[in-house]
Amino acid sequence: MLTKVRLMKLDRESITLLIMLAVLLLLPAYFHNDQYIMHILIMCLIYSVVAVGWDFMLGYAGIFTFGQFGFFAIGAYASGILTLHLGIPVPLGVIIGGLIAAGAGIIIGLPCLRLRGAYIALVTFAFHLILIPLINSDFGRAIGTGSTRGLLGVPPLAVGSYSFSVADKIPWYYILLGVAFLSFFAIYRITRSSIGLAFVSLRDSNKLAKSFGVDDFKYKLMVFGISAFFTGMIGAFYAHYTGIVSTRILGLDIFLMVMVMLVIGGMGRFPGAAIGAFIVTFLSEALRPLGEYRLFIFGAIVVAVIVLLPEGLMGVLFPTGRVGPGERFGRFIRRTFTRQPSKNSGKELL
Amino acid sequence: MTREIAEVLISGIALGSVYAIMSVGMTLVYGVSRVFNFAYGSFYIWGAYLAWLLFGAFSGMSYPVVFAIVIPVMFLFGLGVERAVCAPLRRKAEWQMLTVMSTLGLALFLDNASLVAFGPHKKSLPPLLAGNMNIAGFVVSTHEMVTLAIAISVMVGIGLFLGRTRLGMKMRAVAQDGVGARIVGIQTNRVFSYAFALSTALAAIAGILLAPKYFMYPQGGWEILIKAWIVVAFGGLGSVKGTIYSAFILGIAEAFVGWHFGLQWPEVFWFALMLGVLAIRPRGLFGTGE
């Protein structure tokens, strides 16, 4: 029975993913002449990987991290510097960029192991904030970040003798579509594997999971590493796509935007974050004529969505998806073993 | 040398009092309802803008009148926001994360509302009291001393409120044990609302006190939010006493580091100190287990 339920759940998420893939594969057929829409679609793909990587930490592992754009920037700068200054081939640079980001993720993960909740958010956000002066400092200039001017002239992606150009967006779109969906699939498989089960058990009932011998340290570091790898890798693709990297990618507006993607898509509801990336990016572009009222209305929409639909779009599409037997057990354990002072409204007891 | 050190100490204490005012509201709301409020910086800036509006609208406006208007208005505003944005989420399983997200959305909303309403340019308030004064041979700005006096009286007031009044005791009870508080008949939802509203009013007070020196602009709340966040984490999230100590420790430390090493170092030092403290005491200096 349990296997049957798990198989059904597995199907639902991969079907959503497959429908998404099919739609996205066909989209260029309609928009291939419109450079502007193709550019937005490419940015959607890039943001969707960041959002899914973030969701992996936040929604699945329950680690309250705000450092994702730090990993994104590290991947972008690392690959940009390696290919521009050292002449390393771009595909290799992208992978090394991801690996360096993963290393940074593990280093940032270390002090977070003993911390909880808002403290982890603070340490990771501090990491994000410290990167900006670091990149712009003399040290940054020494390793080739280009300081405040940014890293200019990052070479475009080239495979063999074929080189991707910024002018032709269709090849970029398809290669990023492939990369994004491979990343989604990898993260999805991890969440469904025994490793993913360990993450969820640590999130839902930390003490019980630890007492069963689930290694808190190992899995938390693994989450940081995996999430940082995918985020850094897509950051590297971003660098090669736009040809320029500056500390603008660490800006608060982009940070908030991706967070909004998570919320709208549904946290911990794979692949909600990816769908959220598309909705939010297009919504943001659609609201652009409103000028300075845009983010104002955007904020109002975010609050309304959270209050009215706390599980985001995925909660609307699959309202009961969350409450499988495993989750019900997890909730029972969580209620029994953890004290959560202010979880329910007082009316129940009085 | 001694004189210089004394001067640095005085400016550090003044800075510490500013940080204390900034962060005590944040720690209060976290301690009582475990809500990390991302819109705190926006409340701070809105308090300052509200005062600016009052100064602009009525000539001959004085600070006591401004405080008398802004504090109740922001208190009611906080009450409304809590009811509309935070309370409905508390029934959900992952309410903590959801509340952080919704307050983040609220911050986006409020910041851009102030951008639309007041424009991107920096604005300032007149100083509380102009000029300098002489204390035991040291020349200090009167504004800073008044800020220090108000900060201390606000903190004493908070201490008395938490220790002596029924609502304050209810807040402490809820902070210690939410379920236990409900069992003895405390309406926790109401306590959450009041704590949130009080923290909003405190943020607004901080905004008004700091606007003459640090200016106000729509995004200005973020810097304050991050600083307050570090102060609060350093002292122990949810511990009012810890927050006040850590505000003064960090304020004095900042003054000394800035004086000795140069002005770009205090921030690095802050982060380093915070990481060090969190490595030894994961819940901050005065934090206790949840």
Boltz contact constraints between the chains, C-beta under 6 A:
constraints:
  - contact:
      token1: [A, 114]
      token2: [B, 282]
      max_distance: 6.0
  - contact:
      token1: [A, 115]
      token2: [B, 282]
      max_distance: 6.0
  - contact:
      token1: [A, 118]
      token2: [B, 36]
      max_distance: 6.0
  - contact:
      token1: [A, 118]
      token2: [B, 237]
      max_distance: 6.0
  - contact:
      token1: [A, 119]
      token2: [B, 233]
      max_distance: 6.0
  - contact:
      token1: [A, 122]
      token2: [B, 229]
      max_distance: 6.0
  - contact:
      token1: [A, 122]
      token2: [B, 233]
      max_distance: 6.0
  - contact:
      token1: [A, 126]
      token2: [B, 271]
      max_distance: 6.0
  - contact:
      token1: [A, 256]
      token2: [B, 108]
      max_distance: 6.0
  - contact:
      token1: [A, 263]
      token2: [B, 101]
      max_distance: 6.0
  - contact:
      token1: [A, 292]
      token2: [B, 116]
      max_distance: 6.0
  - contact:
      token1: [A, 295]
      token2: [B, 108]
      max_distance: 6.0
  - contact:
      token1: [A, 295]
      token2: [B, 112]
      max_distance: 6.0
  - contact:
      token1: [A, 296]
      token2: [B, 112]
      max_distance: 6.0
  - contact:
      token1: [A, 296]
      token2: [B, 113]
      max_distance: 6.0
  - contact:
      token1: [A, 296]
      token2: [B, 116]
      max_distance: 6.0
  - contact:
      token1: [A, 299]
      token2: [B, 105]
      max_distance: 6.0
  - contact:
      token1: [A, 299]
      token2: [B, 108]
      max_distance: 6.0
  - contact:
      token1: [A, 299]
      token2: [B, 109]
      max_distance: 6.0
  - contact:
      token1: [A, 300]
      token2: [B, 109]
      max_distance: 6.0
  - contact:
      token1: [A, 302]
      token2: [B, 105]
      max_distance: 6.0
  - contact:
      token1: [A, 303]
      token2: [B, 85]
      max_distance: 6.0
  - contact:
      token1: [A, 303]
      token2: [B, 102]
      max_distance: 6.0
  - contact:
      token1: [A, 303]
      token2: [B, 105]
      max_distance: 6.0
  - contact:
      token1: [A, 303]
      token2: [B, 106]
      max_distance: 6.0
  - contact:
      token1: [A, 306]
      token2: [B, 98]
      max_distance: 6.0
  - contact:
      token1: [A, 306]
      token2: [B, 101]
      max_distance: 6.0
  - contact:
      token1: [A, 306]
      token2: [B, 102]
      max_distance: 6.0
  - contact:
      token1: [A, 307]
      token2: [B, 88]
      max_distance: 6.0
  - contact:
      token1: [A, 310]
      token2: [B, 92]
      max_distance: 6.0
  - contact:
      token1: [A, 310]
      token2: [B, 98]
      max_distance: 6.0
  - contact:
      token1: [A, 341]
      token2: [B, 178]
      max_distance: 6.0
  - contact:
      token1: [A, 342]
      token2: [B, 33]
      max_distance: 6.0
  - contact:
      token1: [A, 342]
      token2: [B, 34]
      max_distance: 6.0
  - contact:
      token1: [A, 342]
      token2: [B, 178]
      max_distance: 6.0
  - contact:
      token1: [A, 345]
      token2: [B, 91]
      max_distance: 6.0
  - contact:
      token1: [A, 345]
      token2: [B, 189]
      max_distance: 6.0
  - contact:
      token1: [A, 346]
      token2: [B, 182]
      max_distance: 6.0
  - contact:
      token1: [A, 346]
      token2: [B, 187]
      max_distance: 6.0
  - contact:
      token1: [A, 346]
      token2: [B, 188]
      max_distance: 6.0
  - contact:
      token1: [A, 346]
      token2: [B, 189]
      max_distance: 6.0
  - contact:
      token1: [A, 349]
      token2: [B, 182]
      max_distance: 6.0
